[in-house]
Amino acid sequence: MKVLYLGHYKEGTGWSQAAIDYILAMDSVGIDVVCRNVSLTGSNAELPDRILELEDKDTDGAEICIQHLLPHHIVGTDSFKKNIAIFVSESTGIRATPWFTQLEQVDEVWVPSNHMWDTLSRDNLLTTNGIKVVPHAFNLDKYNKNYRVMSNPETDGNFNFYYIGDMNQRKNIECVLRCFHSEFDPSEPVSLIMKVGKFGLNPEQVHQEIDNLSNKVKSELRMYHDESVYKKEAIISVRLSEDDLYALHQYADCFIAPSHGEAWSIPAFDAMAFGKTPICTDFGGPRDYIDKQDKKTGWAVNAIETVCNCTDAAFREIFTGHENWFTPDEGEIKRAMRFYYENKQDCKTAGLKRAEKFSYEVVGNMIKEYINV
């Protein structure tokens, strides 16, 4: 059965990477898949050779259409036996958004996490039979390679907490700064590395914004008379290649991402598979791959459901007061950080074992079962 896969996979974003991995997962188990890019920003990021080969295939005879697109790009059609949307959301409740109506145009909606299945089911989107959980897929080979050795005189030899992601309110970076600086004394051999980016800003502007936010947090903490006593974060605001991102994972010790909501969080999953014990909010994707009974896979922090109060959403119709997201327990985040700092151990085996549930083969076979029903 031939599958036409539509996605924004040339943008060089986490969304793009998810689409690439889904396509390669299907291809790995023998699904006849052909892919087409839908451009958002005109970006033309480098793609795996196999994706380029699948792009060259014609669409004749495609019986299944998978639209891994922003909802306002999704269209209804009766030209296929099944028209499927892959949808991600970082809040609870989308019924009041235009996206809900746009998703009702398709036969099925696939979501990456069980929490999203619960959310859409409560919203009465389609029927429960029309919503399926298809987790992100990963090429596990990348976690067993050795990447370039990173070095930074300010962080070498320290226990390094680190963050990789965008700078926006949903990501809750202020919490990262607040928990790190309030938990660890400047004399302790710990560091905080922040790999950040922000759409529309150049690296220098991003660096300045993080500096300003850090200074604000330190001023509000009021722990020392002189704010220069606080440790200085190691900020990476330039774009890194995929290999350099993996080198950062290998270099650092403990990933921290106390977001208000994550449909999945590829950086957190990568951190787990590299044995870097991600500390994440117990919501969305991390709830499915972090084993709460095994701290070697990471720490899912308890959180309370709060009303979205977001001023920098990418689209006007999302993250409004019609929706809720989650605010993690900062006391627990600090305890988790202290635990991993004081209990340094090899967590690579546990992380990789957990990651095996989300390999190309496992997810590809899951998709094969869903489209052949």
Contacts in CASP RR format, 6 or more apart in sequence:
PFRMAT RR
TARGET T0000
AUTHOR 0000-0000-0000
METHOD contacts of the structure
MODEL  1
MKVLYLGHYKEGTGWSQAAIDYILAMDSVGIDVVCRNVSLTGSNAELPDR
ILELEDKDTDGAEICIQHLLPHHIVGTDSFKKNIAIFVSESTGIRATPWF
TQLEQVDEVWVPSNHMWDTLSRDNLLTTNGIKVVPHAFNLDKYNKNYRVM
SNPETDGNFNFYYIGDMNQRKNIECVLRCFHSEFDPSEPVSLIMKVGKFG
LNPEQVHQEIDNLSNKVKSELRMYHDESVYKKEAIISVRLSEDDLYALHQ
YADCFIAPSHGEAWSIPAFDAMAFGKTPICTDFGGPRDYIDKQDKKTGWA
VNAIETVCNCTDAAFREIFTGHENWFTPDEGEIKRAMRFYYENKQDCKTA
GLKRAEKFSYEVVGNMIKEYINV
1 31 0 8 1.000
1 32 0 8 1.000
1 63 0 8 1.000
1 64 0 8 1.000
1 371 0 8 1.000
1 372 0 8 1.000
2 32 0 8 1.000
2 33 0 8 1.000
2 34 0 8 1.000
2 61 0 8 1.000
2 62 0 8 1.000
2 63 0 8 1.000
2 64 0 8 1.000
3 26 0 8 1.000
3 31 0 8 1.000
3 32 0 8 1.000
3 33 0 8 1.000
3 34 0 8 1.000
3 62 0 8 1.000
3 63 0 8 1.000
3 64 0 8 1.000
3 65 0 8 1.000
3 66 0 8 1.000
3 371 0 8 1.000
4 33 0 8 1.000
4 34 0 8 1.000
4 35 0 8 1.000
4 36 0 8 1.000
4 59 0 8 1.000
4 62 0 8 1.000
4 64 0 8 1.000
4 65 0 8 1.000
4 66 0 8 1.000
4 80 0 8 1.000
5 19 0 8 1.000
5 22 0 8 1.000
5 23 0 8 1.000
5 26 0 8 1.000
5 33 0 8 1.000
5 34 0 8 1.000
5 35 0 8 1.000
5 36 0 8 1.000
5 66 0 8 1.000
5 68 0 8 1.000
6 35 0 8 1.000
6 36 0 8 1.000
6 38 0 8 1.000
6 65 0 8 1.000
6 66 0 8 1.000
6 67 0 8 1.000
6 68 0 8 1.000
6 69 0 8 1.000
7 19 0 8 1.000
7 35 0 8 1.000
7 36 0 8 1.000
7 37 0 8 1.000
7 38 0 8 1.000
7 67 0 8 1.000
7 68 0 8 1.000
7 69 0 8 1.000
8 15 0 8 1.000
8 16 0 8 1.000
8 19 0 8 1.000
8 37 0 8 1.000
8 38 0 8 1.000
8 39 0 8 1.000
8 40 0 8 1.000
8 68 0 8 1.000
8 69 0 8 1.000
8 70 0 8 1.000
9 16 0 8 1.000
9 19 0 8 1.000
9 20 0 8 1.000
9 23 0 8 1.000
9 35 0 8 1.000
9 37 0 8 1.000
9 47 0 8 1.000
9 51 0 8 1.000
9 68 0 8 1.000
10 16 0 8 1.000
10 37 0 8 1.000
10 39 0 8 1.000
10 42 0 8 1.000
10 43 0 8 1.000
10 44 0 8 1.000
10 45 0 8 1.000
10 47 0 8 1.000
11 40 0 8 1.000
11 41 0 8 1.000
11 42 0 8 1.000
11 43 0 8 1.000
11 45 0 8 1.000
12 43 0 8 1.000
12 45 0 8 1.000
14 266 0 8 1.000
15 88 0 8 1.000
16 45 0 8 1.000
17 266 0 8 1.000
18 68 0 8 1.000
18 88 0 8 1.000
18 112 0 8 1.000
18 136 0 8 1.000
18 264 0 8 1.000
18 266 0 8 1.000
19 68 0 8 1.000
20 47 0 8 1.000
20 48 0 8 1.000
20 51 0 8 1.000
21 136 0 8 1.000
21 137 0 8 1.000
21 138 0 8 1.000
21 139 0 8 1.000
21 360 0 8 1.000
22 66 0 8 1.000
22 68 0 8 1.000
22 86 0 8 1.000
22 134 0 8 1.000
22 136 0 8 1.000
22 137 0 8 1.000
22 363 0 8 1.000
22 367 0 8 1.000
23 33 0 8 1.000
23 35 0 8 1.000
23 51 0 8 1.000
23 54 0 8 1.000
24 48 0 8 1.000
24 50 0 8 1.000
24 51 0 8 1.000
24 137 0 8 1.000
24 139 0 8 1.000
24 360 0 8 1.000
25 137 0 8 1.000
25 360 0 8 1.000
25 361 0 8 1.000
25 363 0 8 1.000
25 364 0 8 1.000
25 367 0 8 1.000
26 33 0 8 1.000
26 364 0 8 1.000
26 367 0 8 1.000
26 368 0 8 1.000
27 33 0 8 1.000
27 50 0 8 1.000
27 54 0 8 1.000
28 360 0 8 1.000
28 361 0 8 1.000
28 364 0 8 1.000
29 360 0 8 1.000
29 361 0 8 1.000
29 364 0 8 1.000
29 365 0 8 1.000
29 367 0 8 1.000
29 368 0 8 1.000
30 368 0 8 1.000
31 364 0 8 1.000
31 367 0 8 1.000
31 368 0 8 1.000
31 371 0 8 1.000
33 54 0 8 1.000
34 54 0 8 1.000
34 55 0 8 1.000
34 57 0 8 1.000
34 58 0 8 1.000
34 59 0 8 1.000
34 62 0 8 1.000
35 51 0 8 1.000
35 54 0 8 1.000
35 55 0 8 1.000
36 55 0 8 1.000
36 59 0 8 1.000
37 55 0 8 1.000
38 69 0 8 1.000
38 73 0 8 1.000
40 70 0 8 1.000
62 80 0 8 1.000
63 80 0 8 1.000
63 81 0 8 1.000
63 82 0 8 1.000
64 80 0 8 1.000
64 81 0 8 1.000
64 82 0 8 1.000
64 84 0 8 1.000
64 371 0 8 1.000
65 77 0 8 1.000
65 79 0 8 1.000
65 80 0 8 1.000
65 82 0 8 1.000
65 83 0 8 1.000
65 84 0 8 1.000
66 84 0 8 1.000
66 85 0 8 1.000
66 86 0 8 1.000
66 110 0 8 1.000
67 73 0 8 1.000
67 74 0 8 1.000
67 75 0 8 1.000
67 83 0 8 1.000
67 84 0 8 1.000
67 85 0 8 1.000
67 86 0 8 1.000
67 106 0 8 1.000
68 85 0 8 1.000
68 86 0 8 1.000
69 85 0 8 1.000
71 85 0 8 1.000
71 87 0 8 1.000
71 98 0 8 1.000
71 99 0 8 1.000
71 102 0 8 1.000
71 103 0 8 1.000
72 98 0 8 1.000
72 99 0 8 1.000
72 102 0 8 1.000
74 85 0 8 1.000
74 102 0 8 1.000
74 103 0 8 1.000
74 105 0 8 1.000
74 106 0 8 1.000
75 105 0 8 1.000
76 83 0 8 1.000
76 105 0 8 1.000
76 106 0 8 1.000
77 83 0 8 1.000
82 107 0 8 1.000
82 108 0 8 1.000
82 371 0 8 1.000
83 105 0 8 1.000
83 106 0 8 1.000
83 107 0 8 1.000
83 108 0 8 1.000
84 106 0 8 1.000
84 107 0 8 1.000
84 108 0 8 1.000
84 109 0 8 1.000
84 110 0 8 1.000
85 103 0 8 1.000
85 106 0 8 1.000
85 108 0 8 1.000
85 109 0 8 1.000
85 110 0 8 1.000
86 109 0 8 1.000
86 110 0 8 1.000
86 111 0 8 1.000
86 134 0 8 1.000
87 99 0 8 1.000
87 103 0 8 1.000
87 109 0 8 1.000
87 110 0 8 1.000
87 111 0 8 1.000
87 116 0 8 1.000
87 120 0 8 1.000
88 111 0 8 1.000
88 112 0 8 1.000
88 116 0 8 1.000
88 263 0 8 1.000
88 264 0 8 1.000
89 99 0 8 1.000
89 111 0 8 1.000
89 116 0 8 1.000
89 119 0 8 1.000
89 263 0 8 1.000
90 170 0 8 1.000
90 259 0 8 1.000
90 260 0 8 1.000
90 261 0 8 1.000
90 262 0 8 1.000
90 263 0 8 1.000
90 284 0 8 1.000
90 319 0 8 1.000
90 325 0 8 1.000
91 261 0 8 1.000
91 308 0 8 1.000
91 318 0 8 1.000
91 319 0 8 1.000
91 323 0 8 1.000
91 324 0 8 1.000
91 325 0 8 1.000
92 119 0 8 1.000
92 305 0 8 1.000
92 323 0 8 1.000
92 324 0 8 1.000
92 325 0 8 1.000
93 119 0 8 1.000
93 122 0 8 1.000
93 123 0 8 1.000
93 322 0 8 1.000
93 323 0 8 1.000
93 324 0 8 1.000
94 100 0 8 1.000
94 119 0 8 1.000
94 120 0 8 1.000
94 123 0 8 1.000
94 125 0 8 1.000
94 318 0 8 1.000
94 323 0 8 1.000
95 123 0 8 1.000
95 124 0 8 1.000
95 125 0 8 1.000
95 322 0 8 1.000
96 320 0 8 1.000
96 322 0 8 1.000
96 323 0 8 1.000
97 317 0 8 1.000
97 318 0 8 1.000
97 320 0 8 1.000
97 322 0 8 1.000
97 323 0 8 1.000
98 317 0 8 1.000
99 317 0 8 1.000
99 318 0 8 1.000
100 123 0 8 1.000
100 125 0 8 1.000
103 109 0 8 1.000
103 125 0 8 1.000
103 126 0 8 1.000
104 125 0 8 1.000
104 126 0 8 1.000
107 130 0 8 1.000
108 126 0 8 1.000
108 130 0 8 1.000
108 131 0 8 1.000
108 132 0 8 1.000
108 370 0 8 1.000
109 120 0 8 1.000
109 125 0 8 1.000
109 126 0 8 1.000
109 130 0 8 1.000
109 131 0 8 1.000
109 132 0 8 1.000
110 131 0 8 1.000
110 132 0 8 1.000
110 133 0 8 1.000
110 134 0 8 1.000
110 370 0 8 1.000
111 117 0 8 1.000
111 120 0 8 1.000
111 131 0 8 1.000
111 132 0 8 1.000
111 133 0 8 1.000
111 134 0 8 1.000
111 263 0 8 1.000
112 133 0 8 1.000
112 134 0 8 1.000
112 135 0 8 1.000
112 136 0 8 1.000
112 263 0 8 1.000
112 264 0 8 1.000
112 285 0 8 1.000
113 133 0 8 1.000
113 135 0 8 1.000
113 263 0 8 1.000
113 264 0 8 1.000
113 284 0 8 1.000
113 285 0 8 1.000
113 287 0 8 1.000
113 288 0 8 1.000
114 133 0 8 1.000
114 284 0 8 1.000
114 287 0 8 1.000
114 288 0 8 1.000
115 283 0 8 1.000
115 284 0 8 1.000
115 285 0 8 1.000
115 287 0 8 1.000
115 288 0 8 1.000
116 133 0 8 1.000
116 263 0 8 1.000
116 284 0 8 1.000
117 131 0 8 1.000
117 132 0 8 1.000
117 133 0 8 1.000
120 131 0 8 1.000
121 128 0 8 1.000
121 131 0 8 1.000
125 131 0 8 1.000
132 370 0 8 1.000
134 363 0 8 1.000
134 366 0 8 1.000
134 367 0 8 1.000
134 370 0 8 1.000
135 264 0 8 1.000
135 285 0 8 1.000
135 288 0 8 1.000
135 289 0 8 1.000
135 357 0 8 1.000
135 358 0 8 1.000
135 363 0 8 1.000
136 264 0 8 1.000
136 266 0 8 1.000
136 269 0 8 1.000
136 358 0 8 1.000
136 363 0 8 1.000
137 358 0 8 1.000
137 359 0 8 1.000
137 360 0 8 1.000
137 362 0 8 1.000
137 363 0 8 1.000
137 364 0 8 1.000
138 269 0 8 1.000
138 273 0 8 1.000
138 355 0 8 1.000
138 358 0 8 1.000
138 359 0 8 1.000
138 360 0 8 1.000
139 359 0 8 1.000
139 360 0 8 1.000
140 273 0 8 1.000
140 352 0 8 1.000
140 355 0 8 1.000
140 356 0 8 1.000
140 359 0 8 1.000
140 360 0 8 1.000
142 246 0 8 1.000
143 270 0 8 1.000
143 273 0 8 1.000
143 274 0 8 1.000
143 352 0 8 1.000
143 355 0 8 1.000
144 352 0 8 1.000
145 246 0 8 1.000
146 250 0 8 1.000
147 243 0 8 1.000
147 244 0 8 1.000
147 246 0 8 1.000
147 247 0 8 1.000
147 250 0 8 1.000
148 243 0 8 1.000
148 244 0 8 1.000
148 247 0 8 1.000
149 247 0 8 1.000
149 251 0 8 1.000
150 247 0 8 1.000
150 248 0 8 1.000
150 250 0 8 1.000
150 251 0 8 1.000
152 193 0 8 1.000
152 234 0 8 1.000
154 191 0 8 1.000
154 232 0 8 1.000
154 234 0 8 1.000
155 191 0 8 1.000
155 193 0 8 1.000
155 234 0 8 1.000
157 189 0 8 1.000
158 189 0 8 1.000
158 190 0 8 1.000
158 191 0 8 1.000
159 189 0 8 1.000
159 190 0 8 1.000
159 191 0 8 1.000
159 253 0 8 1.000
159 254 0 8 1.000
159 341 0 8 1.000
159 344 0 8 1.000
160 190 0 8 1.000
160 191 0 8 1.000
160 192 0 8 1.000
160 193 0 8 1.000
160 251 0 8 1.000
160 252 0 8 1.000
160 253 0 8 1.000
160 254 0 8 1.000
161 180 0 8 1.000
161 190 0 8 1.000
161 191 0 8 1.000
161 192 0 8 1.000
161 193 0 8 1.000
161 252 0 8 1.000
161 253 0 8 1.000
161 254 0 8 1.000
161 255 0 8 1.000
161 256 0 8 1.000
161 337 0 8 1.000
162 192 0 8 1.000
162 193 0 8 1.000
162 194 0 8 1.000
162 195 0 8 1.000
162 248 0 8 1.000
162 252 0 8 1.000
162 253 0 8 1.000
162 254 0 8 1.000
162 255 0 8 1.000
162 256 0 8 1.000
162 276 0 8 1.000
163 173 0 8 1.000
163 176 0 8 1.000
163 192 0 8 1.000
163 193 0 8 1.000
163 194 0 8 1.000
163 195 0 8 1.000
163 196 0 8 1.000
163 255 0 8 1.000
163 256 0 8 1.000
163 257 0 8 1.000
164 195 0 8 1.000
164 245 0 8 1.000
164 248 0 8 1.000
164 255 0 8 1.000
164 257 0 8 1.000
164 267 0 8 1.000
165 171 0 8 1.000
165 195 0 8 1.000
165 196 0 8 1.000
165 197 0 8 1.000
165 257 0 8 1.000
165 267 0 8 1.000
166 196 0 8 1.000
166 197 0 8 1.000
166 198 0 8 1.000
166 199 0 8 1.000
167 173 0 8 1.000
167 196 0 8 1.000
167 197 0 8 1.000
167 198 0 8 1.000
167 206 0 8 1.000
167 209 0 8 1.000
167 210 0 8 1.000
168 198 0 8 1.000
168 312 0 8 1.000
169 260 0 8 1.000
169 310 0 8 1.000
169 311 0 8 1.000
169 312 0 8 1.000
170 259 0 8 1.000
170 260 0 8 1.000
170 261 0 8 1.000
170 310 0 8 1.000
170 313 0 8 1.000
170 319 0 8 1.000
170 325 0 8 1.000
171 257 0 8 1.000
171 259 0 8 1.000
171 260 0 8 1.000
172 258 0 8 1.000
172 259 0 8 1.000
172 260 0 8 1.000
172 281 0 8 1.000
172 328 0 8 1.000
173 194 0 8 1.000
173 196 0 8 1.000
173 210 0 8 1.000
173 213 0 8 1.000
174 213 0 8 1.000
174 216 0 8 1.000
174 217 0 8 1.000
175 258 0 8 1.000
175 328 0 8 1.000
175 330 0 8 1.000
175 333 0 8 1.000
176 192 0 8 1.000
176 194 0 8 1.000
176 256 0 8 1.000
176 257 0 8 1.000
176 258 0 8 1.000
177 192 0 8 1.000
177 213 0 8 1.000
177 214 0 8 1.000
177 217 0 8 1.000
177 218 0 8 1.000
177 233 0 8 1.000
178 217 0 8 1.000
178 221 0 8 1.000
178 330 0 8 1.000
179 256 0 8 1.000
179 258 0 8 1.000
179 330 0 8 1.000
179 331 0 8 1.000
179 333 0 8 1.000
179 334 0 8 1.000
179 337 0 8 1.000
180 190 0 8 1.000
180 192 0 8 1.000
180 256 0 8 1.000
180 337 0 8 1.000
181 217 0 8 1.000
181 218 0 8 1.000
181 221 0 8 1.000
181 223 0 8 1.000
181 230 0 8 1.000
181 231 0 8 1.000
182 221 0 8 1.000
182 223 0 8 1.000
182 334 0 8 1.000
183 334 0 8 1.000
183 337 0 8 1.000
183 338 0 8 1.000
184 190 0 8 1.000
184 231 0 8 1.000
184 337 0 8 1.000
184 341 0 8 1.000
186 229 0 8 1.000
186 230 0 8 1.000
186 231 0 8 1.000
188 341 0 8 1.000
190 231 0 8 1.000
190 341 0 8 1.000
191 231 0 8 1.000
191 233 0 8 1.000
191 234 0 8 1.000
192 231 0 8 1.000
192 233 0 8 1.000
192 234 0 8 1.000
193 233 0 8 1.000
193 234 0 8 1.000
193 236 0 8 1.000
193 248 0 8 1.000
193 252 0 8 1.000
194 210 0 8 1.000
194 233 0 8 1.000
194 234 0 8 1.000
194 235 0 8 1.000
194 236 0 8 1.000
195 236 0 8 1.000
195 240 0 8 1.000
195 245 0 8 1.000
195 248 0 8 1.000
196 206 0 8 1.000
196 210 0 8 1.000
196 235 0 8 1.000
196 236 0 8 1.000
196 237 0 8 1.000
197 203 0 8 1.000
197 206 0 8 1.000
197 237 0 8 1.000
198 205 0 8 1.000
198 206 0 8 1.000
198 209 0 8 1.000
199 314 0 8 1.000
201 209 0 8 1.000
203 237 0 8 1.000
203 238 0 8 1.000
203 239 0 8 1.000
204 237 0 8 1.000
206 237 0 8 1.000
207 235 0 8 1.000
207 237 0 8 1.000
210 233 0 8 1.000
210 235 0 8 1.000
210 237 0 8 1.000
211 235 0 8 1.000
214 233 0 8 1.000
215 227 0 8 1.000
218 227 0 8 1.000
218 230 0 8 1.000
219 227 0 8 1.000
223 230 0 8 1.000
224 230 0 8 1.000
236 248 0 8 1.000
240 248 0 8 1.000
245 267 0 8 1.000
245 270 0 8 1.000
246 270 0 8 1.000
246 274 0 8 1.000
249 255 0 8 1.000
249 270 0 8 1.000
249 271 0 8 1.000
249 274 0 8 1.000
249 276 0 8 1.000
250 274 0 8 1.000
252 276 0 8 1.000
253 276 0 8 1.000
253 340 0 8 1.000
253 344 0 8 1.000
254 276 0 8 1.000
254 277 0 8 1.000
254 278 0 8 1.000
254 279 0 8 1.000
254 337 0 8 1.000
254 340 0 8 1.000
254 341 0 8 1.000
255 267 0 8 1.000
255 268 0 8 1.000
255 271 0 8 1.000
255 272 0 8 1.000
255 276 0 8 1.000
255 277 0 8 1.000
255 278 0 8 1.000
255 279 0 8 1.000
256 278 0 8 1.000
256 279 0 8 1.000
256 333 0 8 1.000
256 337 0 8 1.000
257 265 0 8 1.000
257 267 0 8 1.000
257 268 0 8 1.000
257 278 0 8 1.000
257 279 0 8 1.000
257 280 0 8 1.000
257 281 0 8 1.000
258 279 0 8 1.000
258 280 0 8 1.000
258 281 0 8 1.000
258 301 0 8 1.000
258 328 0 8 1.000
258 330 0 8 1.000
258 333 0 8 1.000
259 265 0 8 1.000
259 280 0 8 1.000
259 281 0 8 1.000
260 281 0 8 1.000
260 306 0 8 1.000
260 308 0 8 1.000
260 325 0 8 1.000
260 326 0 8 1.000
260 327 0 8 1.000
261 281 0 8 1.000
261 283 0 8 1.000
261 284 0 8 1.000
261 325 0 8 1.000
261 326 0 8 1.000
262 268 0 8 1.000
262 280 0 8 1.000
262 281 0 8 1.000
262 283 0 8 1.000
262 284 0 8 1.000
262 285 0 8 1.000
262 286 0 8 1.000
263 284 0 8 1.000
263 285 0 8 1.000
264 284 0 8 1.000
264 285 0 8 1.000
265 278 0 8 1.000
265 280 0 8 1.000
265 285 0 8 1.000
265 286 0 8 1.000
268 278 0 8 1.000
268 280 0 8 1.000
268 286 0 8 1.000
269 278 0 8 1.000
269 289 0 8 1.000
269 355 0 8 1.000
269 358 0 8 1.000
271 277 0 8 1.000
271 278 0 8 1.000
272 278 0 8 1.000
272 289 0 8 1.000
272 290 0 8 1.000
272 297 0 8 1.000
272 298 0 8 1.000
272 351 0 8 1.000
272 354 0 8 1.000
272 355 0 8 1.000
273 351 0 8 1.000
273 352 0 8 1.000
273 354 0 8 1.000
273 355 0 8 1.000
274 348 0 8 1.000
275 296 0 8 1.000
275 346 0 8 1.000
275 347 0 8 1.000
275 348 0 8 1.000
275 350 0 8 1.000
275 351 0 8 1.000
275 352 0 8 1.000
276 347 0 8 1.000
277 295 0 8 1.000
277 296 0 8 1.000
277 297 0 8 1.000
277 298 0 8 1.000
277 299 0 8 1.000
277 340 0 8 1.000
277 347 0 8 1.000
278 286 0 8 1.000
278 290 0 8 1.000
278 298 0 8 1.000
278 299 0 8 1.000
279 298 0 8 1.000
279 299 0 8 1.000
279 301 0 8 1.000
279 333 0 8 1.000
279 336 0 8 1.000
279 337 0 8 1.000
279 340 0 8 1.000
280 286 0 8 1.000
280 290 0 8 1.000
280 298 0 8 1.000
280 299 0 8 1.000
280 300 0 8 1.000
280 301 0 8 1.000
281 300 0 8 1.000
281 301 0 8 1.000
281 303 0 8 1.000
281 326 0 8 1.000
281 328 0 8 1.000
282 292 0 8 1.000
282 300 0 8 1.000
282 301 0 8 1.000
282 302 0 8 1.000
282 303 0 8 1.000
282 326 0 8 1.000
282 328 0 8 1.000
283 303 0 8 1.000
283 325 0 8 1.000
283 326 0 8 1.000
286 300 0 8 1.000
287 300 0 8 1.000
289 297 0 8 1.000
289 354 0 8 1.000
289 355 0 8 1.000
289 357 0 8 1.000
289 358 0 8 1.000
290 297 0 8 1.000
290 298 0 8 1.000
290 299 0 8 1.000
290 300 0 8 1.000
290 354 0 8 1.000
291 297 0 8 1.000
291 298 0 8 1.000
291 350 0 8 1.000
291 354 0 8 1.000
292 300 0 8 1.000
294 350 0 8 1.000
294 354 0 8 1.000
295 339 0 8 1.000
296 345 0 8 1.000
296 347 0 8 1.000
296 349 0 8 1.000
296 350 0 8 1.000
296 351 0 8 1.000
297 347 0 8 1.000
297 350 0 8 1.000
297 351 0 8 1.000
297 354 0 8 1.000
298 347 0 8 1.000
299 336 0 8 1.000
299 339 0 8 1.000
299 340 0 8 1.000
301 328 0 8 1.000
301 329 0 8 1.000
301 332 0 8 1.000
301 333 0 8 1.000
301 336 0 8 1.000
302 328 0 8 1.000
302 329 0 8 1.000
302 332 0 8 1.000
303 326 0 8 1.000
303 327 0 8 1.000
303 328 0 8 1.000
303 329 0 8 1.000
304 326 0 8 1.000
304 327 0 8 1.000
304 329 0 8 1.000
305 324 0 8 1.000
305 325 0 8 1.000
305 326 0 8 1.000
306 324 0 8 1.000
306 325 0 8 1.000
306 326 0 8 1.000
306 327 0 8 1.000
307 321 0 8 1.000
307 323 0 8 1.000
307 324 0 8 1.000
308 319 0 8 1.000
308 320 0 8 1.000
308 321 0 8 1.000
308 322 0 8 1.000
308 323 0 8 1.000
308 324 0 8 1.000
308 325 0 8 1.000
309 321 0 8 1.000
310 319 0 8 1.000
310 320 0 8 1.000
313 319 0 8 1.000
313 320 0 8 1.000
319 325 0 8 1.000
356 362 0 8 1.000
END
